[in-house]
Amino acid sequence: MPAGVSWPRYMKMFAASVLSMFAGAEVVHQYYRPDLSIPEVPPKPGELHTELLGLKTQQTASENH
């Protein structure tokens, strides 16, 4: 066993770490409340706020040259 820990103790620590990970993810999910709705019409290019604006300006600059 890793680090000389017994199987029962290892399984207890593993279960506790997995449960705390799930609990933390649920707390973050409830705090930020992500928008999981799917829009009817896809946004036009430039309307989506998650686009990398620096990359967009680089691409338009490279297309102009």
Order of alpha helices (4+ residues) and beta strands (2+ residues): alpha-alpha
